[in-house]
């Protein structure tokens, strides 16, 4: 009889526990600085991971959570490039130069690449004596001076664009017919026969291996492009999910709500928001349409399954060289579940349908370009409203797990507010590094995030005080969060009068607008918005594109 999911989970935890007890790592000295491993999944939904209550098999990530801390209200931006800018800078996306994804202009906050107003994590850590390595997705500027090699990384292998084929370098649009990869700043060809997640793992292990005898600690950034569309993966990973999603996306959304409650990630009284207006009811689909839809989710699950296997490879490698016990590991996603379908998008479909074939038998192969759309993204973002690109919680609440030295939690959940900007100051504190006042003769903006180290050690109960202001603006969608209160404007073009007010302590799904009932609170947060806009210099409408 096959093991149950719980049994599999417990076996992995027990196995890793034995590894940790017998780990041949060097004996930690009181002041020894840890290695830092940052793992970012691309477009991973909040409800997908097994340890969050999802049905996809992620035993290695689950085992990481079992010896660390899960974050239930970790906030990113609603898109990947702004999130990556906030992550690497510890600052707002406008301050860091990414006011709008895949957009550049000659204006403050809209440079379309990392600005000279911030220093990056690898720049600060390299100055502090760390080796710095990166593999995967960059998406923070394509010119030579924006390459990771110019932003503090000692070794890097990256896709400079926002996505790409997982098996080759065929591009995404007529304006970018080839995906550009660089290694250590020099353009390179995609290795024939390679699969993205496997290759990025191979490269990162190679970089660490090359300096494994060094006395210096390392900062390694695994910026995976999985499970970002196109949904492509070897069938050995998705075959195990065949038939699992035949009940449809609406059923999966309901199942995820219940499993999230069971896992303790959300309150027992949480409810589901209604589907986005673009979602076609499952029961209205034909038999063949349902078959193709289910395959989309099977492929997505297979990609996450493969990602988990590769994370296991990283952890096994670190254990093998005696560094696992001295490595602080952060696993996160960069935004909410992805609803885009570029294969049918007016600006991309002519190119994509010329080079790719999405017929049922070809789905998941290198010659297909499948996305799972808003219908499955709604299930991935349960119990939150909407998905990637939206300023609602479904667009910018993502999973995060932290484990390793300095983490006093084991298999526990933190429900307080944390943001992607908190990671840079956390790494600096663990590394005993100081953030500079200036860099390259340019004065830097101070960090906006706050270190998580006190929370991780259980010396602090919260990351941010109740009066902390977390603001976001991207392409005319905007929000301000203060305590459990949030105002958001999700309509475009932006207008200040369109802000709604929600109490997230009682309304995770953002269904009950309280701006009239709580007019004073609404005005209070509008005042915070005005100050925030003045600080980041957001423009409505945005400046003209270059």
BELMOJO-V169028 format. One record per backbone hydrogen bond with DSSP energy under -1.0 kcal/mol. CO is the residue of the C=O (numbers start at 1). NH is the residue of the N-H. If there is no record, write none. Layout:
co=CO nh=NH
co=CO nh=NH
This chain:
co=4 nh=8
co=5 nh=9
co=6 nh=10
co=7 nh=11
co=8 nh=12
co=9 nh=13
co=10 nh=14
co=11 nh=15
co=12 nh=16
co=13 nh=17
co=14 nh=18
co=15 nh=19
co=16 nh=20
co=17 nh=21
co=18 nh=22
co=29 nh=32
co=35 nh=328
co=36 nh=220
co=37 nh=330
co=38 nh=222
co=39 nh=332
co=40 nh=224
co=41 nh=334
co=45 nh=48
co=49 nh=54
co=50 nh=53
co=58 nh=62
co=59 nh=63
co=60 nh=64
co=61 nh=65
co=62 nh=66
co=65 nh=68
co=68 nh=412
co=69 nh=402
co=70 nh=414
co=73 nh=418
co=74 nh=398
co=75 nh=420
co=78 nh=389
co=79 nh=83
co=80 nh=84
co=81 nh=85
co=82 nh=86
co=83 nh=87
co=84 nh=88
co=85 nh=89
co=86 nh=90
co=88 nh=121
co=90 nh=448
co=90 nh=449
co=92 nh=96
co=93 nh=98
co=94 nh=97
co=96 nh=115
co=97 nh=112
co=104 nh=546
co=105 nh=107
co=107 nh=110
co=109 nh=99
co=110 nh=105
co=117 nh=445
co=120 nh=124
co=121 nh=125
co=122 nh=126
co=123 nh=127
co=124 nh=128
co=125 nh=130
co=126 nh=129
co=131 nh=219
co=132 nh=154
co=132 nh=155
co=133 nh=221
co=134 nh=157
co=135 nh=223
co=136 nh=159
co=140 nh=114
co=143 nh=146
co=144 nh=147
co=147 nh=150
co=148 nh=151
co=148 nh=153
co=155 nh=134
co=156 nh=184
co=157 nh=136
co=158 nh=182
co=159 nh=138
co=166 nh=196
co=169 nh=179
co=170 nh=165
co=173 nh=176
co=176 nh=172
co=177 nh=171
co=180 nh=160
co=181 nh=188
co=182 nh=158
co=183 nh=186
co=186 nh=183
co=191 nh=194
co=195 nh=199
co=196 nh=200
co=197 nh=201
co=198 nh=202
co=199 nh=203
co=200 nh=204
co=201 nh=205
co=202 nh=206
co=203 nh=207
co=204 nh=208
co=205 nh=209
co=206 nh=210
co=209 nh=212
co=211 nh=214
co=217 nh=131
co=218 nh=36
co=219 nh=133
co=220 nh=38
co=221 nh=135
co=222 nh=40
co=222 nh=224
co=223 nh=137
co=226 nh=42
co=230 nh=232
co=234 nh=237
co=235 nh=239
co=238 nh=241
co=239 nh=242
co=241 nh=244
co=243 nh=246
co=245 nh=248
co=248 nh=252
co=249 nh=253
co=250 nh=254
co=251 nh=255
co=252 nh=256
co=253 nh=257
co=254 nh=258
co=255 nh=259
co=256 nh=260
co=257 nh=261
co=258 nh=262
co=259 nh=263
co=260 nh=265
co=261 nh=264
co=267 nh=270
co=276 nh=279
co=281 nh=284
co=282 nh=285
co=286 nh=290
co=287 nh=291
co=288 nh=292
co=289 nh=293
co=290 nh=294
co=291 nh=295
co=292 nh=296
co=293 nh=297
co=294 nh=298
co=295 nh=299
co=296 nh=300
co=297 nh=301
co=298 nh=302
co=299 nh=303
co=300 nh=304
co=301 nh=305
co=302 nh=306
co=303 nh=307
co=304 nh=308
co=305 nh=309
co=306 nh=310
co=307 nh=311
co=308 nh=312
co=309 nh=313
co=310 nh=314
co=311 nh=315
co=312 nh=316
co=313 nh=317
co=314 nh=318
co=315 nh=319
co=316 nh=320
co=317 nh=321
co=318 nh=323
co=318 nh=324
co=319 nh=322
co=324 nh=327
co=326 nh=35
co=328 nh=37
co=329 nh=403
co=330 nh=39
co=331 nh=401
co=332 nh=41
co=337 nh=388
co=341 nh=344
co=345 nh=348
co=345 nh=349
co=348 nh=352
co=349 nh=353
co=351 nh=355
co=352 nh=356
co=359 nh=362
co=360 nh=363
co=362 nh=365
co=364 nh=233
co=365 nh=368
co=367 nh=357
co=370 nh=231
co=372 nh=376
co=373 nh=377
co=374 nh=378
co=376 nh=380
co=377 nh=381
co=380 nh=47
co=381 nh=384
co=385 nh=394
co=387 nh=390
co=392 nh=395
co=392 nh=396
co=393 nh=397
co=395 nh=336
co=396 nh=76
co=399 nh=333
co=400 nh=71
co=401 nh=331
co=402 nh=69
co=403 nh=329
co=404 nh=407
co=412 nh=70
co=414 nh=72
co=418 nh=75
co=419 nh=422
co=420 nh=423
co=422 nh=426
co=423 nh=427
co=424 nh=428
co=425 nh=429
co=426 nh=430
co=427 nh=431
co=428 nh=433
co=437 nh=444
co=439 nh=442
co=442 nh=439
co=452 nh=456
co=453 nh=457
co=454 nh=459
co=454 nh=460
co=455 nh=458
co=456 nh=408
co=465 nh=468
co=470 nh=481
co=472 nh=479
co=474 nh=477
co=477 nh=474
co=478 nh=489
co=479 nh=472
co=480 nh=487
co=481 nh=470
co=482 nh=485
co=484 nh=504
co=485 nh=482
co=486 nh=502
co=487 nh=480
co=488 nh=500
co=489 nh=478
co=495 nh=498
co=496 nh=499
co=500 nh=488
co=501 nh=514
co=502 nh=486
co=503 nh=506
co=503 nh=507
co=507 nh=510
co=514 nh=518
co=518 nh=522
co=519 nh=523
co=520 nh=524
co=521 nh=525
co=522 nh=526
co=523 nh=527
co=524 nh=528
co=525 nh=529
co=526 nh=530
co=527 nh=531
co=528 nh=532
co=529 nh=533
co=530 nh=534
co=531 nh=535
co=532 nh=536
co=533 nh=537
